[in-house]
Amino acid sequence: MIRIKNSLLTSRHEEFINLVDSISRQYIDPIADKIDRENYYPREVMRVLGKNGILDPKLPIDYGGLSFDNLSVALSVEIISRYSGSLGILTEVQGSLVAHSIYKYGTKYMVEEIVPKLATGELIGSFALTEPCCGSDAAAIETRAERKGGEWVINGRKIWITQGIYADIYVVFTRTGPKEAKHKTITAFLLRRNNCIEATPLEVMGIRGTGTSELRFNDCVVGDDDIVGKVNEGFKIAMDALNIGRLAVASVALGLAEAAYDEALRWVRERTAFGNPLIEFEWVQYELAHMRALIETMRAITYETAMHFDKSYDDYYAFASIAKLIVASNSVDIARRALQLLGAYGLSVNNKLNRIYRDAKLMEIGEGTNEVQMRVLSKWLVKHD
């Protein structure tokens, strides 16, 4: 595996890298193919990661984290994704989306009782935002929460929801006012698994084993104590979580690219053609050099973005979009280049690169498509340049 070196890393980061890699090698690597092949959800591994503070290392120690920074989040997701993109995404959703949102915006009860259980993997969480009507346009969601007496009644559908099949709790974004008001009438609720939630599994080409599903909410009754944040301020919560999520998705893409490079390097060292090892051909050397140059560039923007979060720079959200756009796109390209070096063997469904290629493609779509990132960046440029 490529050794991680960067001027932003401290000795504590390096110790953390070794911890995550050791756990990933022991618990994730042996089942990575099974996760993909059988669409297997690795709940026990989630518990192992949680017990070691890895699901959300930036949470305080008392809440199940390691009192670390956003760079540690990027590092953990990157390393895990070298072994399994699916577990990289599961870690991102559990920590960067669900635990982060509840810890930052939830009630005292939610923070003290639910967040530690999410951090340790005792509870599985799901972030229910996307709907059949609207993925990129999150302000257009149609799932409604209507006030009836002293309660709220939720009805609607969500789709492409990671961990939806296995979740114990859901952060659900709803419409609590006229749809014409768009982002101004969206409220987040915390729902516990019960019979009013119907979860249907969805088959996806990559990032398998993540419990991706469609959710239907049928007269789900919740109270004011179940509101995450404040009424009609849910859109802010969603965007805050997605910004952190974009950093994490860039980290997944970086880890996948590193894994693809390692597979290609191993192959060209062992494979011969026309009487010589492939690595002795100049064009192969140049291809590897190109891939490695891209990886180190991807690493630089990902870690720099984490630093912008940690130092509360006002352009953190723009850098999150830059990182996701650049790293996700190049991850797909590196996986393609690596697969090409393997030739027909790369096309085998049993080849690790086949899985990496499919997983990498989803990084260009999840947590905002490439096009959404360019939309965010164009608005930022107009405002600041």
ABEGO torsion letter per residue (X at the ends): XBBBBBAABBAAAAAAAAAAAAAAAAAAAAAAAAAAAAGBBBAAAAAAAAAAGAABAABBAAAGBAGBBAAAAAAAAAAAAAABAAAAAAAAAAAAAAAAAAAAABBAAAAAAAAAAAAAGABBBBBBABBAABAABAAABABBBBBBEABBBBBEBBBGBBGAAABABBBBBBBABBAAAEAAABBBBBBBBBAABBBBBBBBABGBGAGBBBBBBBGBBBBAAABBEBBGAAAAAAAAAAAAAAAAAAAAAAAAAAAAAAAAAAAAAABBBGGBBAAABAAAAAAAAAAAAAAAAAAAAAAAAAAAAAAGBAAAAAAAAAAAAAAAAAAAAAAAAAAAAAEAAAABAABAAAAAAAAAAAAAABGEBAAAAAAAAAAAAAAAX
